[in-house]
Amino acid sequence: MVSSKSDQIQLETLSKLLTAGGHHDVSHLLRASLARLVSFWPAQAGALLYLPPNGGSVRLENGPLDSEACTLIEQARTSFARRDANNEPTIGYYALEDGSNLLELPLQSGDLCVGLLHLVVSTETTLEKHAGGSAMLKPEEDLLILLVRAIGGEADKLTMLQRAERDLLELRLLYEVGQSLAVNLDLNSLLDEIRLRVPEVVGAERCSIFILDEEHQELVLRLQPGQQEFRLPADQGIAGWVAMHGIPQIVNDVQQDLRWYPSVGRDVDFVAQSLICVPMRVKDRVVGVVQLLNKRGGATFTDQDMQLLTTLAAQAGIALENARLYRSLREERDRLLSKEEEVRRAIARDLHDGPAQSLAAIAMNIEFIKKLLVAMPERVASEMETLSDLVNKTTYNIRTLLFELRPLGLEIQGLLPMLQQYVDRWRDPAGRDTKLRLEAPASVPRLPYEIEAATFIIIQEAVNNARKHAQASEIVIYFYEEEDHLIASVRDRGKGFNLNAVEAGYNSRGSLGLLNMKERASLIGAEFRIRSEQGSGTTVELRIPLLEEKRR
């Protein structure tokens, strides 16, 4: 073929075109190379197979291929795999029924055979008779064959370059997300950033993040900032399957997957074709899933995509847990501030209604006695007795208030003696003839100070609620051991209340008494129960698990 200076120049030009840089995509490089080879050979048509080092395949055709040629090409491709080129068979050709030949040439990358080139050529332009009658390639085509083989090397170089570029993008993304995790405790803005950045690297059209609502057993999806939330059952759809089983999934034809849950796609007018879905974990617990939809360019998701998404999902899981902990701490801070303000108001009210008025009365009595010393000195003695009684009563009330705020003997004497002192000191501030009684055996075991302190506060809160609302003549504190629990309960036979209505009205009412008692019980690992019916009284019960060392 290369029989003139002009042909030699054309061959050199083709060599430069086949190996020149400037291609940013392997498919583009191979498509351009195939088109130039078909044109330069010349060939009626051509087909190319390339197997990249990271898996997958590139299959290209140029020009019309009849059914016989397609069958032979497909047979060759089916049995082909990347392999050592040392055992590569000789270049082959197959005679076709229309009188042309199918020429088969290997693509090489170093010592590896990485693909096949098939050309449909005429016998006259491709073969010459060898001594003995066999047909062989013309010797002038040796350089072309070397160029053909070199295409595989160029494709491998570009594939590895693209892989390196993608690895750099992935590392950059992971670094940036990691930096965001270190400074960003706002869950929504962090998830929005991940939702926008991940598709850029993986080459997907959309990223969705589902958060698992464990209380309602639902997956919660917010597609874009400002959009409404979508909720679906935690065991529905591919996302639900991944959340329940904790196993990543690649599905390249979602419409044929029986697990597919299409309702969200219909609601947002988005057609899903393929997806990759991985779980978000916090330690061994799945807290949500990350899902990528539709690989761009019609490609399929790969194991590399799954590895990247799994790493990002692990970071997203950490972000979710950090954000939840931060939000929980902030809510707890707000509750503590609210409770502190409520306690301040209660102390101010108790001081105003009790000691403050008593002190005012003492001051008035002192002024009255001063005047009696001049006008009626014989009455001073009796008025001094009255003043002494008022001072003693005021001192008692102040000490009782201090005891209720912080029983200093609790750590030394224990909960049961302090409860008895509390009952002995107790008086209804409203002046009603309400009695408080303690029923408890002497053998009640001691508990750690923190548990006893929390139990004392819960009992106080329950007694105060009963005093304010029950309108009962008697309130009884029961304290006893039952199996593996210590039971503390406050019971009255007052008017009772609708428990569901009270709990439902927390947001509209200022009082959070029941919620505070539940939270305190939870902090010490105790179970908190309330039983109440209108007209039948109320029982507040605290079940405290006994520690192993206390049972021995």
C-alpha positions as CSV (number, residue, x, y, z in Angstrom):
1,M,0.0,0.0,0.0
2,V,2.7,2.5,1.0
3,S,4.3,2.6,-2.4
4,S,5.0,6.3,-2.9
5,K,6.4,9.3,-1.1
6,S,2.8,10.7,-0.9
7,D,1.6,7.5,0.7
8,Q,4.5,7.6,3.2
9,I,3.5,11.2,4.1
10,Q,-0.1,10.1,4.6
11,L,1.0,7.2,6.7
12,E,3.1,9.5,8.9
13,T,0.1,11.9,9.2
14,L,-2.2,9.0,10.2
15,S,0.4,8.0,12.9
16,K,0.4,11.4,14.4
17,L,-3.4,11.6,14.3
18,L,-3.8,8.2,16.0
19,T,-1.3,9.0,18.8
20,A,-1.7,12.7,19.1
21,G,-3.0,14.2,22.4
22,G,-6.0,16.5,22.6
23,H,-8.6,13.8,23.2
24,H,-10.4,14.1,26.5
25,D,-12.5,11.0,26.2
26,V,-11.5,7.4,25.4
27,S,-14.6,6.8,23.3
28,H,-13.9,10.0,21.3
29,L,-10.2,8.9,20.7
30,L,-11.3,5.4,19.6
31,R,-14.1,6.6,17.4
32,A,-11.8,9.1,15.6
33,S,-9.1,6.4,15.2
34,L,-11.5,3.9,13.7
35,A,-12.9,6.4,11.2
36,R,-9.4,7.4,10.0
37,L,-8.3,3.7,9.7
38,V,-11.4,2.8,7.6
39,S,-10.8,5.8,5.4
40,F,-7.1,5.4,5.0
41,W,-6.9,1.6,4.5
42,P,-9.4,1.8,2.6
43,A,-12.1,-0.5,4.1
44,Q,-15.8,-0.8,3.5
45,A,-16.5,-0.8,7.3
46,G,-14.9,-1.4,10.6
47,A,-15.6,-2.4,14.2
48,L,-13.5,-1.8,17.4
49,L,-13.6,-3.4,20.8
50,Y,-11.6,-1.9,23.7
51,L,-11.5,-3.3,27.3
52,P,-10.3,-0.6,29.8
53,P,-8.1,-1.7,32.7
54,N,-10.8,-0.7,35.2
55,G,-13.5,-2.8,33.7
56,G,-16.3,-2.3,31.2
57,S,-15.9,-2.1,27.4
58,V,-16.1,0.3,24.5
59,R,-17.7,-1.1,21.4
60,L,-17.7,1.0,18.2
61,E,-18.7,0.5,14.5
62,N,-18.1,2.5,11.4
63,G,-19.8,1.9,8.1
64,P,-22.3,-0.8,7.1
65,L,-21.7,-4.3,8.4
66,D,-23.8,-7.2,7.0
67,S,-25.2,-10.0,9.2
68,E,-22.3,-12.4,8.5
69,A,-19.7,-9.9,9.5
70,C,-21.6,-8.9,12.6
71,T,-21.9,-12.6,13.6
72,L,-18.2,-13.2,13.2
73,I,-17.3,-10.0,15.1
74,E,-19.6,-10.8,18.0
75,Q,-18.1,-14.3,18.2
76,A,-14.6,-12.9,18.4
77,R,-15.7,-10.3,21.0
78,T,-17.5,-12.8,23.2
79,S,-14.3,-14.9,23.8
80,F,-12.0,-11.9,24.1
81,A,-10.5,-10.7,27.4
82,R,-7.5,-8.5,28.4
83,R,-4.5,-10.8,28.4
84,D,-0.9,-11.2,27.9
85,A,0.0,-10.5,24.3
86,N,2.8,-13.1,24.2
87,N,0.3,-15.8,23.5
88,E,-1.7,-13.7,21.0
89,P,-2.5,-15.7,17.8
90,T,-1.4,-14.4,14.4
91,I,-3.5,-11.8,12.6
92,G,-6.5,-13.4,11.2
93,Y,-8.8,-12.9,8.3
94,Y,-12.1,-14.5,7.3
95,A,-13.5,-14.8,3.8
96,L,-17.0,-13.5,3.5
97,E,-19.7,-14.7,1.1
98,D,-19.8,-11.3,-0.8
99,G,-16.1,-11.8,-1.8
100,S,-14.7,-9.4,0.7
101,N,-12.6,-10.3,3.8
102,L,-12.9,-9.6,7.5
103,L,-9.6,-8.6,8.8
104,E,-8.9,-9.0,12.6
105,L,-6.1,-7.1,14.3
106,P,-5.3,-6.9,18.0
107,L,-5.0,-3.7,20.0
108,Q,-2.0,-3.7,22.4
109,S,-0.9,-1.8,25.4
110,G,2.6,-2.7,26.3
111,D,2.6,-6.5,26.8
112,L,-1.2,-6.7,27.0
113,C,-3.7,-7.4,24.4
114,V,-6.5,-5.0,25.2
115,G,-8.9,-5.0,22.2
116,L,-9.7,-6.0,18.7
117,L,-10.0,-4.1,15.4
118,H,-12.1,-5.7,12.6
119,L,-12.0,-4.3,9.0
120,V,-14.1,-5.4,6.1
121,V,-11.7,-5.1,3.1
122,S,-11.5,-6.3,-0.5
123,T,-9.1,-9.2,-1.3
124,E,-7.2,-7.1,-3.9
125,T,-6.3,-4.3,-1.6
126,T,-5.4,-6.4,1.4
127,L,-4.0,-9.7,0.5
128,E,-1.4,-11.1,-1.8
129,K,-0.7,-14.7,-2.8
130,H,2.1,-16.4,-0.9
131,A,4.2,-19.1,-2.4
132,G,2.1,-22.3,-2.0
133,G,-1.1,-20.5,-2.7
134,S,-2.1,-19.1,0.8
135,A,-3.1,-15.5,1.2
136,M,-1.2,-13.2,3.5
137,L,-1.1,-9.5,4.4
138,K,1.0,-7.3,2.2
139,P,4.4,-6.6,3.8
140,E,3.9,-2.8,3.3
141,E,1.1,-2.9,5.9
142,D,3.4,-3.9,8.8
143,L,3.7,-0.2,10.0
144,L,-0.1,0.2,9.9
145,I,-0.5,-3.0,12.0
146,L,1.9,-1.5,14.6
147,L,-0.1,1.7,14.6
148,V,-3.3,-0.3,15.1
149,R,-1.8,-2.1,18.0
150,A,-0.6,1.2,19.5
151,I,-4.1,2.5,19.7
152,G,-4.7,0.3,22.7
153,G,-1.7,1.9,24.5
154,E,-3.1,5.4,23.8
155,A,-6.5,4.3,25.1
156,D,-5.0,2.9,28.3
157,K,-3.0,6.1,28.9
158,L,-6.1,8.3,28.4
159,T,-8.1,5.9,30.6
160,M,-5.6,6.1,33.4
161,L,-5.3,9.9,33.0
162,Q,-9.1,10.2,33.3
163,R,-9.0,7.9,36.3
164,A,-6.3,10.0,37.9
165,E,-8.3,13.2,37.3
166,R,-11.4,11.6,38.8
167,D,-9.4,10.4,41.8
168,L,-8.2,14.0,42.3
169,L,-11.8,15.3,42.1
170,E,-13.0,12.6,44.5
171,L,-10.2,13.5,47.0
172,R,-11.0,17.1,46.7
173,L,-14.7,16.5,47.3
174,L,-13.9,14.3,50.3
175,Y,-11.6,16.9,51.7
176,E,-14.1,19.7,51.2
177,V,-16.9,17.6,52.7
178,G,-14.6,16.7,55.6
179,Q,-13.9,20.4,56.2
180,S,-17.6,21.2,56.1
181,L,-18.2,18.5,58.7
182,A,-15.6,20.1,61.0
183,V,-17.3,23.5,61.0
184,N,-20.9,23.0,59.8
185,L,-23.4,21.8,62.4
186,D,-26.5,22.8,60.4
187,L,-27.8,19.5,59.0
188,N,-29.9,21.0,56.1
189,S,-27.1,23.2,54.7
190,L,-24.6,20.4,54.9
191,L,-26.8,17.9,53.2
192,D,-27.6,20.4,50.5
193,E,-23.9,20.8,49.8
194,I,-23.4,17.1,49.5
195,R,-26.5,16.8,47.3
196,L,-25.1,19.4,44.9
197,R,-21.4,18.3,44.8
198,V,-21.7,14.5,44.6
199,P,-23.3,14.3,41.1
200,E,-20.5,16.5,39.7
201,V,-17.9,13.9,40.5
202,V,-19.8,10.7,39.9
203,G,-21.5,12.1,36.7
204,A,-25.1,11.6,37.9
205,E,-28.1,13.7,37.2
206,R,-29.4,13.9,40.8
207,C,-28.6,13.0,44.3
208,S,-31.3,12.3,46.9
209,I,-30.7,11.9,50.7
210,F,-33.3,10.0,52.8
211,I,-33.3,10.4,56.5
212,L,-34.7,7.5,58.6
213,D,-37.4,8.7,61.0
214,E,-37.2,5.7,63.4
215,E,-40.2,6.8,65.5
216,H,-42.6,6.7,62.5
217,Q,-40.6,4.2,60.5
218,E,-40.5,6.4,57.5
219,L,-37.8,7.7,55.1
220,V,-37.9,11.5,54.8
221,L,-36.7,13.1,51.6
222,R,-36.2,16.8,50.9
223,L,-35.1,17.2,47.3
224,Q,-34.1,20.9,47.2
225,P,-33.9,23.8,49.6
226,G,-37.3,25.3,50.3
227,Q,-39.2,22.3,48.8
228,Q,-41.7,20.2,50.8
229,E,-40.7,16.9,52.5
230,F,-41.6,13.6,51.0
231,R,-42.2,10.7,53.2
232,L,-42.4,7.0,52.3
233,P,-42.6,3.8,54.4
234,A,-39.2,2.7,55.5
235,D,-39.7,-0.7,54.0
236,Q,-40.8,0.5,50.6
237,G,-38.7,1.1,47.4
238,I,-35.1,0.4,46.7
239,A,-34.1,3.1,49.2
240,G,-36.3,1.4,51.8
241,W,-34.7,-2.0,51.0
242,V,-31.2,-0.6,51.5
243,A,-32.3,1.1,54.8
244,M,-33.7,-2.1,56.1
245,H,-30.9,-4.5,55.0
246,G,-27.9,-2.1,55.1
247,I,-26.6,-3.4,51.7
248,P,-25.6,-1.0,48.9
249,Q,-27.4,-1.5,45.5
250,I,-26.6,-0.7,41.9
251,V,-29.7,-0.9,39.7
252,N,-29.2,0.1,36.1
253,D,-32.8,-0.4,35.0
254,V,-35.0,0.7,37.9
255,Q,-38.3,0.3,36.0
256,Q,-37.7,-3.4,35.8
257,D,-36.9,-3.7,39.6
258,L,-39.9,-4.9,41.6
259,R,-38.7,-2.8,44.6
260,W,-38.9,0.5,42.7
261,Y,-41.3,3.0,44.4
262,P,-42.2,5.5,41.6
263,S,-44.6,7.9,43.5
264,V,-41.9,10.4,44.5
265,G,-40.6,10.6,40.9
266,R,-44.1,11.3,39.7
267,D,-44.6,14.0,42.3
268,V,-41.5,15.9,41.2
269,D,-41.8,15.0,37.5
270,F,-38.5,13.2,37.3
271,V,-37.9,9.9,35.3
272,A,-35.4,7.6,36.9
273,Q,-33.6,5.1,34.7
274,S,-30.7,3.9,36.8
275,L,-29.6,4.4,40.4
276,I,-27.0,3.6,43.0
277,C,-28.1,3.6,46.7
278,V,-25.9,3.2,49.8
279,P,-26.8,3.3,53.5
280,M,-25.7,6.0,55.9
281,R,-24.5,4.5,59.1
282,V,-23.6,5.7,62.6
283,K,-21.6,2.8,64.1
284,D,-23.8,-0.2,63.3
285,R,-27.1,1.7,63.0
286,V,-28.5,2.8,59.6
287,V,-29.8,6.4,59.9
288,G,-30.6,7.0,56.2
289,V,-29.6,6.4,52.6
290,V,-27.9,8.3,49.8
291,Q,-29.1,7.7,46.3
292,L,-27.7,8.8,42.9
293,L,-30.0,8.8,39.9
294,N,-29.3,8.4,36.1
295,K,-25.6,8.3,35.1
296,R,-25.0,10.9,32.5
297,G,-24.5,9.9,28.9
298,G,-26.5,6.7,29.3
299,A,-23.6,5.0,31.1
300,T,-24.0,2.6,34.0
301,F,-23.0,3.0,37.6
302,T,-19.8,1.2,38.6
303,D,-18.2,-0.3,41.7
304,Q,-15.9,2.8,41.8
305,D,-19.0,4.9,42.0
306,M,-20.3,2.8,44.9
307,Q,-17.0,3.1,46.8
308,L,-17.0,6.9,46.5
309,L,-20.7,7.1,47.5
310,T,-20.1,4.7,50.4
311,T,-17.3,6.9,51.8
312,L,-19.4,10.1,51.4
313,A,-22.4,8.3,53.0
314,A,-20.2,7.5,56.0
315,Q,-19.3,11.2,56.4
316,A,-22.9,12.2,55.9
317,G,-23.9,9.7,58.7
318,I,-21.4,11.4,61.0
319,A,-22.7,14.8,60.0
320,L,-26.3,13.7,60.7
321,E,-25.4,12.4,64.1
322,N,-23.4,15.5,65.0
323,A,-26.2,17.7,63.9
324,R,-28.8,15.8,65.9
325,L,-26.6,15.9,69.0
326,Y,-26.1,19.6,68.6
327,R,-29.8,20.2,68.1
328,S,-30.6,18.0,71.1
329,L,-28.1,19.9,73.2
330,R,-29.6,23.2,72.0
331,E,-33.1,22.0,72.8
332,E,-31.9,20.7,76.2
333,R,-30.3,24.1,76.9
334,D,-33.6,25.8,76.0
335,R,-35.5,23.5,78.3
336,L,-33.1,24.1,81.1
337,L,-33.4,27.9,80.6
338,S,-37.2,27.5,80.6
339,K,-37.1,25.3,83.7
340,E,-34.8,27.7,85.4
341,E,-37.1,30.6,84.7
342,E,-40.1,28.6,85.9
343,V,-38.2,27.7,89.1
344,R,-37.3,31.4,89.6
345,R,-40.9,32.4,89.3
346,A,-42.0,29.6,91.7
347,I,-39.3,30.7,94.2
348,A,-40.4,34.4,93.8
349,R,-44.0,33.4,94.3
350,D,-43.3,31.3,97.4
351,L,-41.1,34.0,98.9
352,H,-43.7,36.6,98.2
353,D,-46.6,34.6,99.6
354,G,-44.7,33.2,102.6
355,P,-41.5,34.7,104.1
356,A,-41.9,38.1,102.5
357,Q,-45.3,38.7,104.0
358,S,-44.2,37.3,107.3
359,L,-41.2,39.7,107.4
360,A,-43.5,42.6,106.5
361,A,-45.8,41.6,109.4
362,I,-42.8,41.3,111.7
363,A,-41.7,44.8,110.7
364,M,-45.2,46.2,111.3
365,N,-45.3,44.5,114.7
366,I,-42.0,45.9,115.8
367,E,-43.2,49.4,114.9
368,F,-46.4,48.8,116.8
369,I,-44.5,47.6,119.9
370,K,-42.3,50.7,119.7
371,K,-45.5,52.8,120.0
372,L,-46.9,50.6,122.8
373,L,-43.7,51.2,124.9
374,V,-44.7,54.8,125.2
375,A,-48.5,54.7,125.2
376,M,-49.4,51.3,126.7
377,P,-46.3,49.5,128.1
378,E,-48.4,46.9,129.9
379,R,-49.3,45.3,126.4
380,V,-45.7,45.0,125.3
381,A,-45.2,41.6,126.8
382,S,-48.1,39.9,125.1
383,E,-47.3,41.6,121.8
384,M,-43.7,40.3,122.1
385,E,-45.1,36.8,122.5
386,T,-47.1,37.2,119.3
387,L,-44.0,38.6,117.5
388,S,-41.9,35.7,118.7
389,D,-44.4,33.2,117.4
390,L,-44.4,35.0,114.0
391,V,-40.6,34.9,113.9
392,N,-40.5,31.2,114.7
393,K,-43.1,30.5,112.0
394,T,-41.2,32.5,109.5
395,T,-38.0,30.8,110.3
396,Y,-39.7,27.4,109.9
397,N,-41.2,28.4,106.6
398,I,-37.8,29.6,105.3
399,R,-36.1,26.4,106.4
400,T,-38.8,24.3,104.8
401,L,-38.4,26.2,101.5
402,L,-34.6,25.7,101.7
403,F,-35.1,22.0,102.4
404,E,-37.4,21.6,99.4
405,L,-35.0,23.4,97.2
406,R,-32.0,21.3,98.3
407,P,-32.2,18.7,101.0
408,L,-28.7,18.8,102.3
409,G,-29.0,15.6,104.3
410,L,-29.9,13.5,101.3
411,E,-26.4,12.5,100.5
412,I,-25.6,11.4,104.1
413,Q,-29.0,10.1,105.4
414,G,-30.5,8.8,102.2
415,L,-33.8,9.3,100.4
416,L,-36.2,7.7,102.8
417,P,-35.2,9.8,105.9
418,M,-35.4,12.9,103.7
419,L,-38.8,12.0,102.4
420,Q,-40.0,11.6,106.0
421,Q,-38.6,15.0,106.9
422,Y,-40.3,16.5,103.8
423,V,-43.6,15.0,104.8
424,D,-43.2,16.2,108.4
425,R,-42.4,19.8,107.3
426,W,-45.0,19.9,104.5
427,R,-47.9,22.4,104.7
428,D,-50.4,23.3,102.0
429,P,-49.4,26.9,101.1
430,A,-53.0,27.6,100.1
431,G,-54.1,26.9,103.7
432,R,-56.3,23.9,102.8
433,D,-56.4,21.0,105.1
434,T,-54.6,18.6,102.7
435,K,-52.6,15.9,104.4
436,L,-49.4,14.3,103.1
437,R,-48.5,10.8,104.2
438,L,-45.5,8.5,103.5
439,E,-45.9,4.7,103.4
440,A,-42.6,2.9,103.2
441,P,-40.8,0.0,104.9
442,A,-37.6,0.6,106.8
443,S,-35.7,-1.8,104.6
444,V,-35.7,0.3,101.4
445,P,-32.1,0.1,99.9
446,R,-29.9,3.1,99.3
447,L,-29.2,4.2,95.7
448,P,-26.5,6.4,94.2
449,Y,-26.9,10.1,95.1
450,E,-27.8,11.2,91.6
451,I,-30.7,8.7,91.4
452,E,-32.0,9.6,94.8
453,A,-31.8,13.3,94.1
454,A,-33.7,13.0,90.9
455,T,-36.3,10.7,92.6
456,F,-36.8,13.3,95.4
457,I,-37.4,16.1,92.8
458,I,-39.8,14.0,90.8
459,I,-41.8,13.1,94.0
460,Q,-41.8,16.8,94.9
461,E,-43.2,17.7,91.5
462,A,-45.9,15.1,91.7
463,V,-46.9,16.2,95.2
464,N,-47.1,19.9,94.1
465,N,-49.2,18.9,91.0
466,A,-51.6,16.9,93.2
467,R,-51.8,19.8,95.7
468,K,-52.6,22.4,93.0
469,H,-55.0,20.4,90.8
470,A,-56.3,17.2,92.5
471,Q,-58.5,18.9,95.2
472,A,-57.9,15.8,97.3
473,S,-58.0,15.6,101.1
474,E,-54.9,13.4,101.3
475,I,-51.8,12.7,99.1
476,V,-49.9,9.5,99.8
477,I,-46.2,8.8,98.9
478,Y,-45.6,5.0,98.5
479,F,-42.0,3.8,98.6
480,Y,-41.2,0.1,98.4
481,E,-39.1,-2.6,96.7
482,E,-40.8,-4.9,94.1
483,E,-38.7,-7.7,92.4
484,D,-35.8,-5.9,90.7
485,H,-37.2,-2.4,91.0
486,L,-37.6,0.3,93.6
487,I,-41.1,1.8,93.3
488,A,-41.9,5.4,94.2
489,S,-45.4,6.6,93.6
490,V,-47.6,9.6,94.5
491,R,-51.3,8.8,94.7
492,D,-54.4,10.9,95.4
493,R,-58.2,10.3,95.2
494,G,-58.9,13.8,93.7
495,K,-60.7,14.9,90.5
496,G,-58.1,13.4,88.0
497,F,-57.6,14.6,84.5
498,N,-57.4,13.6,80.8
499,L,-53.8,12.6,80.3
500,N,-53.9,12.6,76.5
501,A,-55.3,16.1,76.4
502,V,-52.7,17.4,78.9
503,E,-49.8,15.9,76.9
504,A,-51.2,17.2,73.6
505,G,-51.4,20.7,75.0
506,Y,-47.7,21.1,75.9
507,N,-47.1,23.5,73.0
508,S,-50.0,25.8,73.9
509,R,-49.4,25.8,77.7
510,G,-46.6,27.2,79.7
511,S,-46.3,24.3,82.2
512,L,-44.1,21.4,81.3
513,G,-44.3,19.5,84.6
514,L,-45.1,16.1,83.3
515,L,-42.5,16.3,80.6
516,N,-39.9,17.4,83.1
517,M,-40.6,14.4,85.3
518,K,-40.4,12.0,82.3
519,E,-37.1,13.5,81.2
520,R,-35.6,13.2,84.7
521,A,-36.8,9.6,85.0
522,S,-35.2,8.8,81.6
523,L,-31.9,10.3,82.7
524,I,-31.6,7.9,85.6
525,G,-32.8,4.9,83.6
526,A,-36.2,4.7,85.3
527,E,-39.6,4.1,83.9
528,F,-42.2,6.8,84.4
529,R,-45.9,6.0,84.4
530,I,-49.0,8.1,85.0
531,R,-52.5,6.7,85.5
532,S,-55.4,9.1,85.8
533,E,-59.1,9.3,85.1
534,Q,-61.4,12.2,85.6
535,G,-63.2,11.7,88.9
536,S,-61.0,8.7,90.0
537,G,-57.7,10.4,91.1
538,T,-54.2,10.1,89.8
539,T,-51.2,7.9,90.4
540,V,-47.7,9.0,89.4
541,E,-45.3,6.0,89.5
542,L,-41.5,5.8,89.1
543,R,-39.9,2.4,88.6
544,I,-36.2,2.5,89.3
545,P,-34.1,-0.6,88.3
546,L,-31.9,-1.7,91.2
547,L,-28.2,-2.0,90.5
548,E,-26.6,-5.4,90.6
549,E,-24.4,-4.6,93.5
550,K,-27.4,-3.3,95.5
551,R,-29.3,-6.6,95.1
552,R,-26.5,-8.7,96.5
